[in-house]
Amino acid sequence: MSMEISGNYKDYKNEYLERAQTEQDKVKRTSQEQRAEDKSEGVPIPKDEYISSEKSGSKPSGLYRLGQDENGNPKVMYDDPKRAAKAKDVQPKEEPAKQEEKCTTNTDNVDREIEKLKEEKKQLEQQIKAAAGDKEKVKVLEKKLAQIEGQLSQKDNDTYRRQNAVIS
């Protein structure tokens, strides 16, 4: 069995190239026609252009810069052009110089309360030892002791001290 190959493939290749060429020509013509229409209307085609801040003479708006916060830590700061414009429009009132304020935290009341609870705990433990023979009295004293130990576990920590401290 033998196969015969036709030699017509060259015609197909040429035909394809001609079609592709005509399509490219059409695209070129339409883009050229659009440009010609834009020029005929007198509307310039907008283009992006770089103008350095040195040439423009004005400081560009919306800048990010590296600064420091009130604790001296590095912080990225943004200069907003809208804020700057508002600040220029409204004249700020002169404020008197702010004096430094010092705050003190006093935990004496909380410490006294905790010491009272610790004393009560010691007294109840002594009473329990003394009333070793009376079971009912021991049960009542142990209940009181459990309550005081619960209060101590809640109050004898830094969080409770901070929450109940007197700040002046």
SULKA-V728990 format. One record per residue. N is the residue number from 1. PHI is phi as a letter, one per 20 degrees, with the letter a starting at -180 (NA if undefined). PSI is psi in whole degrees, 0 to 359 (NA if undefined). NEAR is the number of other C-alpha atoms within 10 Angstrom. Layout:
# SULKA-V728990
N PHI PSI NEAR
N PHI PSI NEAR
This chain:
# SULKA-V728990
1 NA 128 2
2 c 152 4
3 d 147 5
4 d 130 5
5 d 131 7
6 f 147 7
7 e 18 7
8 e 0 8
9 f 334 10
10 f 323 10
11 f 319 9
12 f 316 10
13 f 315 10
14 f 320 10
15 f 317 12
16 f 315 11
17 f 321 10
18 f 317 11
19 f 315 11
20 f 321 10
21 f 315 11
22 f 324 11
23 f 320 11
24 f 321 10
25 f 321 11
26 f 316 11
27 f 317 11
28 f 317 11
29 f 318 12
30 f 319 11
31 f 324 11
32 f 322 12
33 f 320 12
34 f 318 11
35 f 319 12
36 f 321 12
37 f 318 12
38 f 320 13
39 f 324 12
40 f 329 10
41 f 343 8
42 n 12 9
43 e 116 9
44 f 148 9
45 e 122 8
46 f 138 6
47 c 146 5
48 f 142 5
49 b 137 6
50 e 127 5
51 c 119 8
52 f 157 10
53 f 334 10
54 f 319 9
55 f 323 7
56 f 332 9
57 n 355 8
58 d 154 9
59 f 129 9
60 f 147 11
61 e 161 12
62 m 51 12
63 e 146 11
64 d 140 11
65 b 160 10
66 e 127 9
67 c 193 12
68 c 143 11
69 e 186 10
70 f 340 7
71 e 1 6
72 n 7 8
73 e 147 8
74 f 142 11
75 b 140 12
76 e 126 10
77 d 147 13
78 d 125 13
79 e 105 12
80 e 125 12
81 f 330 13
82 f 321 10
83 f 320 10
84 f 321 12
85 f 319 10
86 f 321 10
87 f 327 11
88 f 324 9
89 f 319 9
90 d 121 8
91 f 121 8
92 f 143 8
93 f 145 6
94 f 124 6
95 e 144 6
96 f 153 6
97 g 130 6
98 f 133 6
99 e 149 6
100 f 134 6
101 d 135 6
102 d 131 6
103 d 140 8
104 c 142 10
105 d 124 12
106 d 120 15
107 d 20 16
108 f 317 12
109 f 318 13
110 f 318 19
111 f 320 14
112 f 318 11
113 f 318 13
114 f 319 19
115 f 321 14
116 f 315 12
117 f 321 18
118 f 321 16
119 f 315 11
120 f 321 16
121 f 314 19
122 f 317 12
123 f 317 13
124 f 322 18
125 f 322 16
126 f 320 11
127 f 323 15
128 f 319 20
129 f 321 11
130 f 324 11
131 e 43 14
132 f 332 11
133 e 329 10
134 e 106 10
135 f 321 11
136 f 317 11
137 f 322 13
138 f 320 19
139 f 316 12
140 f 316 11
141 f 324 17
142 f 325 16
143 f 314 11
144 f 319 15
145 f 319 20
146 f 321 12
147 f 314 12
148 f 320 17
149 f 323 16
150 f 316 11
151 f 319 13
152 f 318 18
153 f 329 10
154 f 321 11
155 e 337 18
156 e 65 17
157 b 165 11
158 f 326 8
159 f 314 11
160 f 320 13
161 f 316 19
162 f 319 14
163 f 326 10
164 d 14 14
165 f 154 17
166 e 120 14
167 d 126 10
168 c NA 8
